[in-house]
Amino acid sequence: MDYLFSVAAIAGINIIMALSFYLPFITGQISLGQAGFMAIGAYASAVCSVKFGIPYVPAVLLGGVMAGVAGFVLGMPALRIKGIYLLLLTMGFGEIVRVIFINIDYVGGAAGLGGIPYQEYTTLYAYGTVVILTVFFYRLRKSRMGRAFQAIGDDEDTAEIIGVNIATAKLTAFSVGAFIAGIGGGILAHFQEYIEPLMFGVMHGVEFIVFAIFGGIQIFWGPIFGALALTFIPEFLREIQEWRMELYGLLLIVMMIVRPQGVIGLDVIKWIKKKLLRIR
C-alpha cells in the first residue's frame, strides 16, 4: 500500500509538471525548460526549509515564485523567437540551471542537498494542487485571457490583428507555467528528502512533453491523463522499467500515426458529454 501511495504521489507531481508545459504550449511556446524551473522550485523550497526553517506550504510557494520569476526573465528574450529556436533556448536554460546548482556549495553542489523535511501528506498536497489547477484551467478556457491564449496558439498574426496583446499573453503563460513547475519541484523535494542536479536533466523535460502529447494537447484533460497513464504503466510492468524512455518514444510514434491529437481529444470530451446527457 505504501508503494502505491508513493507511485500515486509521483503521478500527482508528474501531472503538475505536464500542466506546467501545457500552459505555455497553448500559446505556441514549446518549452524544454520545465525541468530547469522544477529544479529552481525544488532547491528554493528546500533551502527555505533546511536553512531557514520555513514551514512546508510557504516554502513550496516561495519555490514556485522563484521559478516564476526565472520564467519571466527567460520569457522576455523568448518572445522574439519561436519553433525549434525556442526549443533550443529552453533546453540550454535547463542545462545552465543544472550546471549552476552543481557548482553552488551552499546547496550541496554535485553531492546534492539532503536533510529536507519529509512531508508525509505529499499525495494529498499533490492532488490538492492538481484539483486547484484543474479548476484554474477550466475557468481559463472560458475567460478572456484563455481565449487570447488559444487565438495566439491557432494563428499569432490573426490574433494580433484582432487586438490581442501578444507579448503580454505569451509572457504571462510562460511565467505561470514556470511557477507551476516550481510548485511541482517543491513538492518533489519534500517527498524525496534529497535532491541533486542530475534529477533535473533535459530528459526529464522531454518526459513532461511526452505526458502532454500522449494524453492530448487539445484540452487540459489530456496532460492529466497522459501523466497518470505513463507513470503507472511502467510501475505495474516492472520488467520494462529500464526501457521507459524507449517505451515513451514508441508510444509517441504510434500516437503520431494513429491518433495525432492524443488519447483525450475534443472528440472524446464531446462523446463523454453526450453520454452523460443521455444518462440524465
Buried (B, 14 or more C-beta within 10 A) or exposed (E): EEEEEBBBBBBBBBBBBBBBBBBBBBBBBBBBBBBBBBBBBBBBBBBBBBEEEBEBEEBBBBBBBBBBBBBBEBBEEBBEEBEEEBBEBBBBBBBEBBEBBBEBEEBBBEEBBEEBBEBEEBBEBBBEBBEEBBEBBBEBBEEEBBBBBBBBBEEBEEBBEEEBEBEEBBBBBBBBBBBBBBBBBBBBBBBBBBBBBEBBBBEBBBBBBBBBBBBBBBBBBBBBBBBBBBBBEBBEEEEEEEEBEEBBEEBBEEBEEEBEBBBBBEEBBEEEEEEEEEEE
